């Protein structure tokens, strides 16, 4: 069980149950409740707001906007992005990548038959996209990694994301930690979620952490932005400069 009162000055070093071996049905039930929690807490809002800043860039691409979601879970985030694109008449190619093969199967099964989303089982740090990717996004992914791997992940995104990347994760703080412990029990969420939700918050980051990791990855302060969103989200956004067109 999570510690009663973690030291929020530092990341909690404790495993999450959903990272341990378990049945596909257990993972399916867990991911279903994570998706419900994402909807209840408006967790997609920061990402969709960021995507809106690229709508003027899409016509200049001359090709579909390619978005890669790392640690896609059951695909709820990508299905919401698909809805966002349809509402704006934006042609997209969406890909979800996850290390767990059961998760990828669950995501495919949860998506409509007419879905445009491709699902890939792979380790992101060993993955090379077949087509150039414009945007790389992730949600509730980075807190599962150690800092050295997060730095490598940022460098991987810098290499492969043509227009930019967005990390949507949690903020390490006592109030959301304790509130989620209460909420998850009252909502009768899956036991994994009741355990892992508070642990995820305690394993997450504060702005100084992201400053340090982005700097270690070779970024300058003006290359990225760290922003808090209510409730309990801390996001890192990177928008690459538009290439300057040379006059003839």
TORFINU-74147 format. One record per residue (C-alpha): residue in one letter; x, y, z. Coordinates in steps of 0.02 Angstrom, whole numbers, plus 50000, padded with zeros to 5 digits. Last residue first. Layout:
<atoms>
<atom><r>A</r><east>X</east><north>Y</north><up>Z</up></atom>
...
</atoms>
This chain:
<atoms>
<atom><r>X</r><east>50674</east><north>51662</north><up>47285</up></atom>
<atom><r>X</r><east>50639</east><north>51698</north><up>47467</up></atom>
<atom><r>X</r><east>50697</east><north>51569</north><up>47592</up></atom>
<atom><r>X</r><east>50562</east><north>51499</north><up>47704</up></atom>
<atom><r>X</r><east>50610</east><north>51503</north><up>47887</up></atom>
<atom><r>X</r><east>50576</east><north>51338</north><up>47971</up></atom>
<atom><r>X</r><east>50445</east><north>51354</north><up>48109</up></atom>
<atom><r>X</r><east>50523</east><north>51349</north><up>48279</up></atom>
<atom><r>X</r><east>50490</east><north>51190</north><up>48379</up></atom>
<atom><r>X</r><east>50348</east><north>51188</north><up>48503</up></atom>
<atom><r>X</r><east>50391</east><north>51096</north><up>48663</up></atom>
<atom><r>X</r><east>50263</east><north>51080</north><up>48802</up></atom>
<atom><r>X</r><east>50286</east><north>51005</north><up>48975</up></atom>
<atom><r>X</r><east>50131</east><north>50973</north><up>49078</up></atom>
<atom><r>X</r><east>50093</east><north>50965</north><up>49264</up></atom>
<atom><r>X</r><east>49919</east><north>50905</north><up>49306</up></atom>
<atom><r>X</r><east>49843</east><north>50902</north><up>49481</up></atom>
<atom><r>X</r><east>49669</east><north>50965</north><up>49441</up></atom>
<atom><r>X</r><east>49689</east><north>51096</north><up>49376</up></atom>
<atom><r>X</r><east>49828</east><north>51129</north><up>49252</up></atom>
<atom><r>X</r><east>50009</east><north>51173</north><up>49286</up></atom>
<atom><r>X</r><east>50129</east><north>51230</north><up>49151</up></atom>
<atom><r>X</r><east>50309</east><north>51192</north><up>49104</up></atom>
<atom><r>X</r><east>50365</east><north>51274</north><up>48941</up></atom>
<atom><r>X</r><east>50504</east><north>51221</north><up>48823</up></atom>
<atom><r>X</r><east>50641</east><north>51291</north><up>48711</up></atom>
<atom><r>X</r><east>50658</east><north>51455</north><up>48807</up></atom>
<atom><r>X</r><east>50750</east><north>51371</north><up>48950</up></atom>
<atom><r>X</r><east>50875</east><north>51284</north><up>48836</up></atom>
<atom><r>X</r><east>50862</east><north>51101</north><up>48790</up></atom>
<atom><r>X</r><east>51008</east><north>50977</north><up>48793</up></atom>
<atom><r>X</r><east>50924</east><north>50827</north><up>48876</up></atom>
<atom><r>X</r><east>51005</east><north>50874</north><up>49043</up></atom>
<atom><r>X</r><east>50919</east><north>51043</north><up>49028</up></atom>
<atom><r>X</r><east>50752</east><north>50956</north><up>49000</up></atom>
<atom><r>X</r><east>50783</east><north>50847</north><up>49152</up></atom>
<atom><r>X</r><east>50830</east><north>50990</north><up>49269</up></atom>
<atom><r>X</r><east>50688</east><north>51104</north><up>49217</up></atom>
<atom><r>X</r><east>50568</east><north>50957</north><up>49228</up></atom>
<atom><r>X</r><east>50620</east><north>50922</north><up>49407</up></atom>
<atom><r>X</r><east>50612</east><north>51107</north><up>49452</up></atom>
<atom><r>X</r><east>50430</east><north>51110</north><up>49393</up></atom>
<atom><r>X</r><east>50375</east><north>50972</north><up>49514</up></atom>
<atom><r>X</r><east>50365</east><north>50789</north><up>49468</up></atom>
<atom><r>X</r><east>50278</east><north>50623</north><up>49484</up></atom>
<atom><r>X</r><east>50308</east><north>50470</north><up>49592</up></atom>
<atom><r>X</r><east>50196</east><north>50537</north><up>49734</up></atom>
<atom><r>X</r><east>50057</east><north>50569</north><up>49609</up></atom>
<atom><r>X</r><east>50078</east><north>50396</north><up>49533</up></atom>
<atom><r>X</r><east>50073</east><north>50317</north><up>49707</up></atom>
<atom><r>X</r><east>49909</east><north>50406</north><up>49742</up></atom>
<atom><r>X</r><east>49834</east><north>50334</north><up>49582</up></atom>
<atom><r>X</r><east>49919</east><north>50164</north><up>49592</up></atom>
<atom><r>X</r><east>49831</east><north>50095</north><up>49745</up></atom>
<atom><r>X</r><east>49651</east><north>50148</north><up>49710</up></atom>
<atom><r>X</r><east>49684</east><north>50120</north><up>49525</up></atom>
<atom><r>X</r><east>49742</east><north>49941</north><up>49555</up></atom>
<atom><r>X</r><east>49591</east><north>49911</north><up>49667</up></atom>
<atom><r>X</r><east>49475</east><north>49962</north><up>49523</up></atom>
<atom><r>X</r><east>49375</east><north>50118</north><up>49564</up></atom>
<atom><r>X</r><east>49241</east><north>50114</north><up>49696</up></atom>
<atom><r>X</r><east>49200</east><north>50298</north><up>49670</up></atom>
<atom><r>X</r><east>49210</east><north>50327</north><up>49858</up></atom>
<atom><r>X</r><east>49375</east><north>50231</north><up>49865</up></atom>
<atom><r>X</r><east>49451</east><north>50324</north><up>49718</up></atom>
<atom><r>X</r><east>49393</east><north>50492</north><up>49789</up></atom>
<atom><r>X</r><east>49474</east><north>50468</north><up>49960</up></atom>
<atom><r>X</r><east>49645</east><north>50415</north><up>49896</up></atom>
<atom><r>X</r><east>49627</east><north>50546</north><up>49760</up></atom>
<atom><r>X</r><east>49604</east><north>50684</north><up>49887</up></atom>
<atom><r>X</r><east>49757</east><north>50628</north><up>49985</up></atom>
<atom><r>X</r><east>49875</east><north>50634</north><up>49837</up></atom>
<atom><r>X</r><east>49791</east><north>50786</north><up>49759</up></atom>
<atom><r>X</r><east>49827</east><north>50884</north><up>49921</up></atom>
<atom><r>X</r><east>50002</east><north>50816</north><up>49954</up></atom>
<atom><r>X</r><east>50088</east><north>50872</north><up>49793</up></atom>
<atom><r>X</r><east>50182</east><north>50792</north><up>49649</up></atom>
<atom><r>X</r><east>50100</east><north>50856</north><up>49490</up></atom>
<atom><r>X</r><east>50040</east><north>50729</north><up>49363</up></atom>
<atom><r>X</r><east>50079</east><north>50703</north><up>49179</up></atom>
<atom><r>X</r><east>50042</east><north>50771</north><up>49006</up></atom>
<atom><r>X</r><east>50203</east><north>50778</north><up>48905</up></atom>
<atom><r>X</r><east>50190</east><north>50869</north><up>48738</up></atom>
<atom><r>X</r><east>50300</east><north>50866</north><up>48584</up></atom>
<atom><r>X</r><east>50344</east><north>50977</north><up>48438</up></atom>
<atom><r>X</r><east>50342</east><north>51010</north><up>48251</up></atom>
<atom><r>X</r><east>50456</east><north>50876</north><up>48179</up></atom>
<atom><r>X</r><east>50450</east><north>50755</north><up>48324</up></atom>
<atom><r>X</r><east>50581</east><north>50618</north><up>48296</up></atom>
<atom><r>X</r><east>50747</east><north>50682</north><up>48363</up></atom>
<atom><r>X</r><east>50679</east><north>50797</north><up>48497</up></atom>
<atom><r>X</r><east>50561</east><north>50659</north><up>48549</up></atom>
<atom><r>X</r><east>50707</east><north>50538</north><up>48571</up></atom>
<atom><r>X</r><east>50802</east><north>50671</north><up>48670</up></atom>
<atom><r>X</r><east>50653</east><north>50691</north><up>48785</up></atom>
<atom><r>X</r><east>50643</east><north>50502</north><up>48804</up></atom>
<atom><r>X</r><east>50829</east><north>50491</north><up>48844</up></atom>
<atom><r>X</r><east>50805</east><north>50621</north><up>48981</up></atom>
<atom><r>X</r><east>50655</east><north>50523</north><up>49044</up></atom>
<atom><r>X</r><east>50762</east><north>50365</north><up>49042</up></atom>
<atom><r>X</r><east>50893</east><north>50447</north><up>49154</up></atom>
<atom><r>X</r><east>50756</east><north>50509</north><up>49270</up></atom>
<atom><r>X</r><east>50681</east><north>50339</north><up>49304</up></atom>
<atom><r>X</r><east>50520</east><north>50302</north><up>49212</up></atom>
<atom><r>X</r><east>50340</east><north>50267</north><up>49265</up></atom>
<atom><r>X</r><east>50315</east><north>50453</north><up>49300</up></atom>
<atom><r>X</r><east>50342</east><north>50482</north><up>49114</up></atom>
<atom><r>X</r><east>50185</east><north>50395</north><up>49053</up></atom>
<atom><r>X</r><east>50031</east><north>50478</north><up>49127</up></atom>
<atom><r>X</r><east>49996</east><north>50554</north><up>48956</up></atom>
<atom><r>X</r><east>50112</east><north>50559</north><up>48806</up></atom>
<atom><r>X</r><east>50124</east><north>50660</north><up>48646</up></atom>
<atom><r>X</r><east>50235</east><north>50662</north><up>48492</up></atom>
<atom><r>X</r><east>50192</east><north>50781</north><up>48351</up></atom>
<atom><r>X</r><east>50248</east><north>50789</north><up>48168</up></atom>
<atom><r>X</r><east>50309</east><north>50611</north><up>48144</up></atom>
<atom><r>X</r><east>50412</east><north>50563</north><up>47991</up></atom>
<atom><r>X</r><east>50357</east><north>50393</north><up>47924</up></atom>
<atom><r>X</r><east>50428</east><north>50223</north><up>47971</up></atom>
<atom><r>X</r><east>50446</east><north>50276</north><up>48153</up></atom>
<atom><r>X</r><east>50604</east><north>50209</north><up>48239</up></atom>
<atom><r>X</r><east>50571</east><north>50123</north><up>48406</up></atom>
<atom><r>X</r><east>50707</east><north>50069</north><up>48528</up></atom>
<atom><r>X</r><east>50674</east><north>50208</north><up>48655</up></atom>
<atom><r>X</r><east>50487</east><north>50188</north><up>48624</up></atom>
<atom><r>X</r><east>50484</east><north>50005</north><up>48674</up></atom>
<atom><r>X</r><east>50359</east><north>49925</north><up>48555</up></atom>
<atom><r>X</r><east>50181</east><north>49861</north><up>48529</up></atom>
<atom><r>X</r><east>50103</east><north>49968</north><up>48392</up></atom>
<atom><r>X</r><east>49922</east><north>50022</north><up>48365</up></atom>
<atom><r>X</r><east>49865</east><north>50118</north><up>48212</up></atom>
<atom><r>X</r><east>49718</east><north>50237</north><up>48231</up></atom>
<atom><r>X</r><east>49600</east><north>50280</north><up>48088</up></atom>
<atom><r>X</r><east>49451</east><north>50202</north><up>48175</up></atom>
<atom><r>X</r><east>49314</east><north>50132</north><up>48064</up></atom>
<atom><r>X</r><east>49296</east><north>49975</north><up>48171</up></atom>
<atom><r>X</r><east>49276</east><north>50083</north><up>48324</up></atom>
<atom><r>X</r><east>49415</east><north>50075</north><up>48456</up></atom>
<atom><r>X</r><east>49404</east><north>49974</north><up>48617</up></atom>
<atom><r>X</r><east>49468</east><north>49814</north><up>48534</up></atom>
<atom><r>X</r><east>49621</east><north>49904</north><up>48466</up></atom>
<atom><r>X</r><east>49659</east><north>49981</north><up>48636</up></atom>
<atom><r>X</r><east>49638</east><north>49813</north><up>48724</up></atom>
<atom><r>X</r><east>49757</east><north>49728</north><up>48601</up></atom>
<atom><r>X</r><east>49885</east><north>49866</north><up>48630</up></atom>
<atom><r>X</r><east>49868</east><north>49848</north><up>48818</up></atom>
<atom><r>X</r><east>49895</east><north>49661</north><up>48808</up></atom>
<atom><r>X</r><east>50055</east><north>49690</north><up>48708</up></atom>
<atom><r>X</r><east>50127</east><north>49803</north><up>48847</up></atom>
<atom><r>X</r><east>50262</east><north>49922</north><up>48786</up></atom>
<atom><r>X</r><east>50137</east><north>50043</north><up>48712</up></atom>
<atom><r>X</r><east>50127</east><north>50144</north><up>48551</up></atom>
<atom><r>X</r><east>49973</east><north>50230</north><up>48481</up></atom>
<atom><r>X</r><east>49977</east><north>50300</north><up>48305</up></atom>
<atom><r>X</r><east>49865</east><north>50431</north><up>48227</up></atom>
<atom><r>X</r><east>49870</east><north>50491</north><up>48047</up></atom>
<atom><r>X</r><east>49773</east><north>50652</north><up>48034</up></atom>
<atom><r>X</r><east>49672</east><north>50753</north><up>47908</up></atom>
<atom><r>X</r><east>49599</east><north>50903</north><up>47999</up></atom>
<atom><r>X</r><east>49414</east><north>50941</north><up>47975</up></atom>
<atom><r>X</r><east>49410</east><north>51035</north><up>48140</up></atom>
<atom><r>X</r><east>49280</east><north>50923</north><up>48225</up></atom>
<atom><r>X</r><east>49360</east><north>50771</north><up>48144</up></atom>
<atom><r>X</r><east>49531</east><north>50817</north><up>48217</up></atom>
<atom><r>X</r><east>49464</east><north>50838</north><up>48395</up></atom>
<atom><r>X</r><east>49371</east><north>50672</north><up>48381</up></atom>
<atom><r>X</r><east>49532</east><north>50586</north><up>48328</up></atom>
<atom><r>X</r><east>49620</east><north>50671</north><up>48474</up></atom>
<atom><r>X</r><east>49488</east><north>50599</north><up>48592</up></atom>
<atom><r>X</r><east>49516</east><north>50427</north><up>48517</up></atom>
<atom><r>X</r><east>49702</east><north>50454</north><up>48542</up></atom>
<atom><r>X</r><east>49678</east><north>50492</north><up>48727</up></atom>
<atom><r>X</r><east>49564</east><north>50344</north><up>48758</up></atom>
<atom><r>X</r><east>49687</east><north>50225</north><up>48677</up></atom>
<atom><r>X</r><east>49682</east><north>50086</north><up>48807</up></atom>
<atom><r>X</r><east>49854</east><north>50136</north><up>48869</up></atom>
<atom><r>X</r><east>49943</east><north>50251</north><up>48744</up></atom>
<atom><r>X</r><east>50115</east><north>50243</north><up>48823</up></atom>
<atom><r>X</r><east>50180</east><north>50355</north><up>48684</up></atom>
<atom><r>X</r><east>50051</east><north>50439</north><up>48571</up></atom>
<atom><r>X</r><east>50115</east><north>50477</north><up>48395</up></atom>
<atom><r>X</r><east>50030</east><north>50613</north><up>48292</up></atom>
<atom><r>X</r><east>50050</east><north>50630</north><up>48104</up></atom>
<atom><r>X</r><east>49962</east><north>50780</north><up>48027</up></atom>
<atom><r>X</r><east>49911</east><north>50722</north><up>47854</up></atom>
<atom><r>X</r><east>50009</east><north>50794</north><up>47706</up></atom>
<atom><r>X</r><east>50039</east><north>50962</north><up>47622</up></atom>
<atom><r>X</r><east>50113</east><north>51025</north><up>47784</up></atom>
<atom><r>X</r><east>50065</east><north>51207</north><up>47756</up></atom>
<atom><r>X</r><east>49880</east><north>51171</north><up>47785</up></atom>
<atom><r>X</r><east>49923</east><north>51099</north><up>47958</up></atom>
<atom><r>X</r><east>50017</east><north>51249</north><up>48027</up></atom>
<atom><r>X</r><east>49863</east><north>51353</north><up>48067</up></atom>
<atom><r>X</r><east>49791</east><north>51211</north><up>48172</up></atom>
<atom><r>X</r><east>49950</east><north>51196</north><up>48274</up></atom>
<atom><r>X</r><east>49899</east><north>51300</north><up>48426</up></atom>
<atom><r>X</r><east>49741</east><north>51195</north><up>48441</up></atom>
<atom><r>X</r><east>49850</east><north>51044</north><up>48484</up></atom>
<atom><r>X</r><east>49905</east><north>51132</north><up>48643</up></atom>
<atom><r>X</r><east>49725</east><north>51159</north><up>48700</up></atom>
<atom><r>X</r><east>49689</east><north>50977</north><up>48659</up></atom>
<atom><r>X</r><east>49836</east><north>50921</north><up>48766</up></atom>
<atom><r>X</r><east>49789</east><north>51028</north><up>48917</up></atom>
<atom><r>X</r><east>49603</east><north>50977</north><up>48906</up></atom>
<atom><r>X</r><east>49627</east><north>50788</north><up>48895</up></atom>
<atom><r>X</r><east>49630</east><north>50767</north><up>49086</up></atom>
<atom><r>X</r><east>49458</east><north>50844</north><up>49109</up></atom>
<atom><r>X</r><east>49452</east><north>50764</north><up>49283</up></atom>
<atom><r>X</r><east>49296</east><north>50658</north><up>49253</up></atom>
<atom><r>X</r><east>49355</east><north>50606</north><up>49080</up></atom>
<atom><r>X</r><east>49527</east><north>50554</north><up>49141</up></atom>
<atom><r>X</r><east>49449</east><north>50461</north><up>49288</up></atom>
<atom><r>X</r><east>49340</east><north>50361</north><up>49169</up></atom>
<atom><r>X</r><east>49493</east><north>50320</north><up>49064</up></atom>
<atom><r>X</r><east>49588</east><north>50262</north><up>49220</up></atom>
<atom><r>X</r><east>49436</east><north>50156</north><up>49264</up></atom>
<atom><r>X</r><east>49438</east><north>50069</north><up>49096</up></atom>
<atom><r>X</r><east>49626</east><north>50047</north><up>49106</up></atom>
<atom><r>X</r><east>49608</east><north>49949</north><up>49269</up></atom>
<atom><r>X</r><east>49469</east><north>49839</north><up>49201</up></atom>
<atom><r>X</r><east>49569</east><north>49800</north><up>49044</up></atom>
<atom><r>X</r><east>49729</east><north>49767</north><up>49145</up></atom>
<atom><r>X</r><east>49638</east><north>49641</north><up>49253</up></atom>
<atom><r>X</r><east>49559</east><north>49561</north><up>49100</up></atom>
<atom><r>X</r><east>49730</east><north>49547</north><up>49017</up></atom>
<atom><r>X</r><east>49796</east><north>49453</north><up>49168</up></atom>
<atom><r>X</r><east>49935</east><north>49517</north><up>49280</up></atom>
<atom><r>X</r><east>50123</east><north>49543</north><up>49279</up></atom>
<atom><r>X</r><east>50174</east><north>49702</north><up>49375</up></atom>
<atom><r>X</r><east>50165</east><north>49877</north><up>49302</up></atom>
<atom><r>X</r><east>49980</east><north>49887</north><up>49346</up></atom>
<atom><r>X</r><east>50024</east><north>49864</north><up>49529</up></atom>
<atom><r>X</r><east>50130</east><north>50021</north><up>49537</up></atom>
<atom><r>X</r><east>50304</east><north>50011</north><up>49612</up></atom>
<atom><r>X</r><east>50368</east><north>50126</north><up>49749</up></atom>
<atom><r>X</r><east>50511</east><north>50251</north><up>49750</up></atom>
<atom><r>X</r><east>50419</east><north>50411</north><up>49798</up></atom>
<atom><r>X</r><east>50491</east><north>50564</north><up>49713</up></atom>
<atom><r>X</r><east>50565</east><north>50691</north><up>49833</up></atom>
<atom><r>X</r><east>50505</east><north>50848</north><up>49922</up></atom>
<atom><r>X</r><east>50336</east><north>50762</north><up>49935</up></atom>
<atom><r>X</r><east>50395</east><north>50656</north><up>50082</up></atom>
<atom><r>X</r><east>50257</east><north>50527</north><up>50083</up></atom>
<atom><r>X</r><east>50123</east><north>50527</north><up>50220</up></atom>
<atom><r>X</r><east>50023</east><north>50366</north><up>50225</up></atom>
<atom><r>X</r><east>50143</east><north>50269</north><up>50114</up></atom>
<atom><r>X</r><east>50057</east><north>50180</north><up>49974</up></atom>
<atom><r>X</r><east>50000</east><north>50000</north><up>50000</up></atom>
</atoms>
